Amino acid sequence: GASLEQMGAGPSQSVTACSSQTLVLMEDGAASSASSEQPPPRAAVVGAGFLGSRIVAELLLLGSEVSVFDMGLARSGLQAGQAELDRQVHAVLRECASKGLLELAGM
C-alpha cells in the first residue's frame, strides 16, 4: 500500500503510544498551512471509529499533531492498537485518494 506521505499526509507519519490507554499519531516535519513561525496545531480525537478515523486523517492532512483516545484500541495492546489505528487512517486516505478527493483538495 501507499504511504501516508504518498497520499498527501506529509512525511514521517507514525503512530506512537503515550500511555497504556492513549494512542497518539505524531507527525514529524510535515508542511503546515500555518506560518513557519508557529508550531502545527494540536488536536485530540475521542474514538477512532468510522467518524473519528476520518477526522484524524483530515487533521493530519492539515498538518496537525493528533492525539487519539480510544479504549478499544488501547485494550488491544500497544503494538496491536497502534497497528490498527494506522490501518484505519491509511484506509481512509486510500478511500479518499481512490475517489479523487485528495486531488480535488489540491493534495
Buried (B, 14 or more C-beta within 10 A) or exposed (E): EEEBEEBBBBEEBEBEBEEEEBBBBBBEEBEBEEEEEEEBBEBEBEBBEEEBBBBBBBBBBBBBBBBBBBEEBBEBEBEEBBBBBBEBBBEBBBEBBEEEEBEEEEB
